[in-house]
Each structure stands twice: as C-alpha cells, then as structure tokens.
Amino acid sequence: MMKKFQIKAKILKNARVQGQFFKIQLEALGIAKEAKTGQFINIKVSDNGGPLLRRPFSIHSISGNTVTILYAMVGKGTQILSQRKAGEYLDIIGPLGSGFRVPLACARGRQGSGFSVQILVAGGMGVAPLLFLAEKLTEIKNQKSTLRLRSGLMVSAVEPSKIKKIVLIGAKTQSQILCAGEFQELGCEVEIATDDGSRGFKGKVTELLKSILRRTKDQGRRTIYACGPRPMLQEISRLSQEYKIPAQVSLDEHLACGIGACLGCAIKTRQGYERVCKEGPVFNAEEIIW
C-alpha cells in the first residue's frame, strides 16, 4: 500500500511563470520519493483564517527532494498561495489519488513493437501533471532492460530510438501556452493548438490529435495520456475507441476532502460510481460513462 504523508513543507521558491500562472517548489522528501505520475497533493494555503478546505494540485515535477506545483491564480485560495514566500512552510498531504499506469518497458515480440508512440494531450492547465509523466517516460525510454512474460520467456525492451513521445498542447491563445520548452528539453515532439490561431494549429487540440493519429498510424502501437477540460477528455475517449487506441485521462474535478471520505467527487463508470480523488484522478477513458 502506498504511503501518504502530512508534513510541513518548506517553500523553496514561489514565482510567477507568466500572466496568472505560478510555480511553487516545496521541500518534501517523503512525498517526492513515493509520488507516481498523475497523483496530487492537498495544500492548506494559509494557517491564518484562510479557506477552510485544502486545495488539490497535480504534481508537476519532481527533482530529488523537491516537488514542484504549477498553478493558476484564479480564486481566493490560489491568490493567497501566490503570496506565500520562500522560507515559509505549508501544511500538505500527499501523494494522493491513483495516477497514470506507465509501462516499465515496451516489450518487443511477435506482435511487433510495444507502446512505441506515446501521445500526451494537454488542454490549458492540463500540462500540470503531464510534465511529470513526460519525465518518467523519458527515464523509461533510456532504460535498457528485459521483461519476463507470463510464459517465462525473456524479451528485450524496445530500443530507445523506437520510442517516440509526442506532446500536444492546446489553449485559447498563445499567452496561455505553458511548458512547451520543458517538454522539448525532455526530447518530446511538441505541437501547439490555439483556438484563435495565434500560435500553431488553429482549432481545438482534439482536432490536432486527429491529424496526429492519422499521421502515426504506421509508426507502431500507440497510447494516449490526457488531462484537460471535460469536453476535451470526452472527445479523446471517443477518438481512442474509434482508432482502437488505449487512452488514460486525468479528470479535473472539484475535490473537497481529497481522501475519498466525502464522496463529493464521485463519477459514473462502468464499474459503478468511483471517486476522482481515490480511484482517480486517472481513469482508462473507456471506463467512464460521460
């Protein structure tokens, strides 16, 4: 069973990235060690009469003992958080939730290559958990390992050159595009979609995804990881079924307790009602009843 911690985390840095977007770096050893891609932490933004409920934030990146959170200043809670200073401490709980299921390696056998084309689709603040995922996929890509199949047969992993990471970032306009450079530094192919055409493809990021799916149809097996607004995720779920591609989606729901007690974030799935903060926030797209 995965550990979770409630700790006083030291703020190492809290700075504006651009516009309304900020990054905060926290010293959080236990959480940094245990966290999996797609999980989140719950932050008490103030100890002095601030909002009653903690605020959930996806884990954006991890480096050593440092956990980085990307957030947008959109309400009272995040406004208070944006004013917290380096050297102060925040009461945080984490890591929480169920994250992305990432293969340890991509097996190569009679059926050809494994999940050799990994497509990450971010809508707006959906980039927040996907950078951590890209970091992990890069680690996996650089591993040379073998896999033991159920039959006991050992097979070699897909060669690093056979694994491709494509990141699609969508936003309303170019000023809201985040993290493109960071993804490129991780060796990802990055393509941009803006609703107003101010940068990259003009239109929805799901429309860009369609063209990518057509373009990569002969490049090996593919998988999709996505985070963003619910309509975007619903369309990605539809596309994944149309193209017969597995997809995992991270839902951005309003979370109250964050630990599965209040049932306020329950969604309908093929297994019945499940909690976004506990069984999620990441689900297989086909499991969700939209």
NORRA-V483315 format. One record per helix or strand of 2 or more residues. SS is the DSSP state (@ for helix, = for strand). FROM is the first residue (numbers start at 1). TO is the last residue. Records with the same first field share a line. If there is no record, write none. Layout:
BEGIN
SS=FROM-TO, FROM-TO
END
This chain:
BEGIN
==5-18, 21-27, 40-44, 55-58, 61-63, 66-72, 89-96, 115-123, 146-148, 154-157, 164-171, 189-194, 201-202, 221-227, 246-250, 266-269, 272-275, 281-284
@=29-34, 76-82, 124-141, 160-162, 174-176, 180-185, 205-215, 230-242, 285-287
END
